[in-house]
């Protein structure tokens, strides 16, 4: 916070006759609709805490560091800036004591280095100093203190408005907070049925009416039944009696006893299968003699249990493991500040920054990229170049001279707020402050890079080097005829070959079977990646398939292979699935990935001599059982999404549900997936979707282009068409595919701690001989820790 009266700038102040020496005609006073950047340099990660501070242009309201003043002046003809400098306020002994106590508190949020999270760092207080800086291009410039009556009135007004204006990063942070998923109001709350002559519930001493359990108890808000909650993935928790009671009675809402306070309580809706808000909770509780205003919390909330389970799962060893790590510094060993549940973003970017193609595209060409950009703060290519260059420059990875708090607070840091905003591309998921899946973010980022490169072509290929084609061979059991189809992708999903409980099964996973004598946690199985890849290419059968050749019901023999081998092979290890009761769960396994792999056995060979083909384009999709499609649509899938999920999982409905929740865009897309035959047929889309877009005023060609750019998703296509008018009439860019040998070397691993892809914590590992570089948000360490218990996404680089 800024302390009033601390306006003296330590620099030498120069008194000048400004009216005769400088032109202030282009100075503007920011309005409420202007975005004012005053936390991060547009072209670097210079900030107000740097020795020379940050310079906010009084014409464009962009912030620049001292190294980029000449560039900004040249591009905008701006010469007047508000200089903002922050210096650390020394803490009193009492404040230091309070900070130490806060740091020692148990974490209450999932995440590292964030408020309430694991490894939280005590807040630092700053004083702000302001001055007006005026520089003609090529000169050193001059500083005038602010406030100062000697400044022209318009300059004073602009400076004052910039100081009082909410910064662009603050606006984005507020928006991210507002986009966080809020607990919805239950549709059953307003007219909830409650029985006459209800039981009076005592203030304590509760027991499950079915099994006598005394923890994890939920009271049904319709009849007052007190029953045990669901069992957790690891065997802990309850017996599921409360859910069975709902299935028997149809009474949907339950409240967790022990969480009731005057502020609210944990309420769950079995009818909506989610945590909900009951705005009439006080009234509903009073029906059973419970005065909400007199209740105190005696049990852990579901949010607290979520944190605890993640902590017990992986975070428990986090601080202990750090003792076996050695911090490292220098080019390529630079951390990224977690700016609010962004470890998923940090880990993906760290992996890309290691690749020579990205270094050549963004580091070597950054000068030309910066010069060309008309709106650099929101230009994704500018922000990508700025970030990749900063990670490889070593400028932001300097060993600390001492442990002094002031020195730590003012060290150069990478806080990529502009990158996050520009990469989000208006997508609410990526703009929000929620944790996200690293694999999904990679695919989103790949699409953003593809669009940016299309708008600003480069001779250096980057994201296209991840593209490959999956080939599927189908053989009709009745006729013996075969067809081949290919589909492009940039990440290979690899099944681990471990059986998982069915969502519909009443059998709970037995977490005690694998326990050892010396450990309370199950011993995770070990899986080898090369064995999983063998499974990817193994033939499989689909029964009760209706043959388009004979019209009869028969068996379909299918086999997947890779038609091409990309330069960069990214693989997602399918740890996450939908478990008992349709609850998300994670496979706790040790996945060993060899330093070298040979996948030549996965090469698809296409049509062979003697094979009799049937037309692949004549088979839109496998005829999946209606019951399986209905089951998935009841979970929120579109019909086409359900078919895609079943196809991806060889017709196994339980695995298809897990696949869909891991691929939400595919799950909800209405249009069929783009598909080409082995003869190179063109991608086709639903005529209905094309007509829908034409109804918005687009031509047929424009509609097809929008669908092509968004993988056939009609909702995303409409949004893309309205937001990319310049690209609508540009020639469609075909997906570039590289190919080579099937010999690869391990380049990076993204690890995940926690029980859900959308929670927990992500880190990145890069092999360094017999050790690893571990990128853990802002910290980079050399370690001998194995990434295999955490491995979720792995990257291999082709040897040739």
PyMOL commands that set and color helices and strands:
alter all, ss='L'
color gray80, all
select helices_A, chain A and resi 18-21+66-76+93-104+153-164+168-179+241-249+281-286+292-294+302-313+315-322+343-353+356-363+366-372+376-378+380-393+405-409+417-424+428-431+438-455+463-466+529-536+580-582+600-602+616-618+626-633+639-648+653-662+664-668+687-694+700-709+714-723+725-728
alter helices_A, ss='H'
color red, helices_A
select strands_A, chain A and resi 54-57+63-64+80-88+126-134+142-145+217-220+226-228+253-256+267-269+274-276+326-327+468-476+482-489+492-494+525-528+540-546+553-562+568-573+576-578+584-586+589-592+596-598+676-677+743-753+761-768+771-776+779-783+791-798
alter strands_A, ss='S'
color yellow, strands_A
deselect
rebuild
show_as cartoon
